[in-house]
Amino acid sequence: MNAIHDHLTACAAEAARITRGIGTEQLATPSVCADWTVRELANHLVLYSAHGLEHRALRTQLPEETVQRDFTADADWPERYRAQLDRALAAWEKPEAWEGDVDLGGSAVPATEIAAMLVLELALHGWDLARSTGQEYDVPEDTGAYVLDVVGRYAEMYREYEGFDAPVAVPAGATSIEKAVALSGRTV
């Protein structure tokens, strides 16, 4: 295996833990992401960090019915999310998942960079969901350092597409994941 897969696995475990801690009554409440409810944020996380993760490894398109689905409508959605994360991580265990490029609608991006962006997706939206539901977010320091590196590499591109806000200050003694969150424009 490789270090990126280890970081995917750590962030997936934390995202799964966070989804298990969300109460049904919280789904309709506002999230920390502007104009999104907790339900919308959770659905985005499930779609792109689990289903999208698997489809990127397999080089297949997400089916339209999956894109339109409300995953949180199922009472056991956190368990289904965890199972889908496991399938996605298994797809990335295959050596061919790391070879060549992934087509992103006309742009070819190396598979390793796609995996890096998926670590970012899991970490930052996992953080958002944790903060939106009164939970803490915690990953190993080496994973936090990796996320910080990826955020640093892609921050300007994400800002261009309004996925990140301007960086915010971090408190003294901030962890690497807190620095990554702040660099993406999220309040620590």
N, C-alpha and C positions, 0 to 999 in steps of 0.2 A: 504494500500500500504506500501511500505518500502522505505528506504532512497536510496537504489541502483536504484530503479525505478525512483526516483526523479532526480538522477544524469544522468541516461540514457535520461530522458526527457529534461533536460537542455542542454546536449551535442547534442542531436538530433535537438533541436530548433536552436542551433548555427550553426550546420553543414548545416541545411536547409537554414538558412539565408546566409551563405557563398556561397552555390551553386547558389543561386539567383543572387549573385553579380558577377558571372563569365561571361565575354563576350565571344561570340563564337570565336572571334579572339584569345583569350587566350588559347584555348584548345590545340593548336599545339605547344605552347611554353614550354620550359623546366620547370619542377617543382623543388622544393627544395629537392626532393627525387632523389638521383642519378639514372640516366638512365631512369627516368620516365618523360613523358610529363604531362602537366596538365590534358589532357584527360585520360591518363592511371591512374593517381592518383584519378581523379574523379570517374572513373569506379570502381576502387578498393574500394573506400569509399562507393559507392552505393551498390556494391555487398555484402560486408561484414558487413557494419554497418546498412543496411536496410533489404536486403533479408536474409543475414546470421543471423541477429538479430531475425527475425521472425522464421526462420527454426530451430534455436537453441531452442527457446521457445517451438515449436511444436514437437521437436525431429525428424525432417524429414531432408532428404538430399536436398541440393540445386540441382535442375535439371541442367543437363549439358548445356542445351540451355541458362539458366540464367547465368551460369558461363562464357560462351563464348560471351555473349551479349555486344554490345557497347551501353550503356545506353545513352551516350551523343549524339548519332546520332539523337535522337528525339529532336525536337526544344523545347519541353516543359519538358525536362528531369528534371529540378529542381523541377517542380510541381509534377511530377511523383515520384521523390525521396521523397519529403515531404509526399505524400500519402502513399508510402510504409513504411516510418518511422512510420506513424500513425498506420498502420496495425501491424507493429512489436511491437510497444509499447503496443497496445491493447492485443496482444498475451501474453506479459509479465505481464499484469494486472491480468491474471488468476492465482489463487493460485497454481494450478498444475505445472505451468511453473517453480516455485521455488523449487519444491520437487525433491529429488533424484539427479541422475547424468545425465550428457549429454555425449554420446559416441563421442569421438574425434578419430575415426579410431583406436579403440582398447584400448584407455585409457578412463577410466571413471572419469569425472571431476564434482564436485558438481555444480549444476545449479547456485548457488549464485556466484561461482568463474567464471563461464562462463559469467554471466552478468557483473561482475567486469571487465573482459577482454574486453567485448564489450564496456563498458564505455571508457576504455583506447583507443580502436580502434576509436571510434567516436571522442574523444578529440584530440588525437595526429594527426590523419589524417585530422581532421577538421582544426587543427592548420597548418599542412603542406599545405593544400589547400588555406587557408587564406594567408599565407606568399607567396605562389606561385603566387597569383593573386593580391597582393598589398592591402590586407584587414587586418583588426585587428581581433583577436580572443578574445572573452570575455565570460566567464561563471561566475556564482556566486562563491564567495570565498570558500564556503563550498564544492562546486563541484570540484573546483581546488584542495582543500586539499584532497578530496577523490581520485582524479586522481593521485596526488602525492603519496598517500599511496599505490595505486595499482601498479604504476610504480616501487616504491621501492620494493614491494614484488616480482615482475616479471622481473626486469631489467636484472638480470644475465641470466635467461632463454632466454629472447629475444635476448641478446647479443650472446648467444651460437648459435642461429639460424640466426644471422646477421640481426635481425630486429631492433636492437638498436646499436648505436655507443657508444664509451666511453663517460662518462658524461662530460659536458662542464661547465665552470664557469657561474654563474648568477650575474647580477648586484645587487648592494645594493638595498634593498627595493623591490626585486622581489616578485611578487605574487606567490601563490601556484601553479597556472597553469604554470607560467614561470619556477618555480623550477622543476616541473614534466617534462616539455619539455626539460630542460637542463639535467636532470638525464637520459633521454632517448637518449641523445647524439645529440639533435637538438640545433641549435644556437638560442638564445633568441633575 
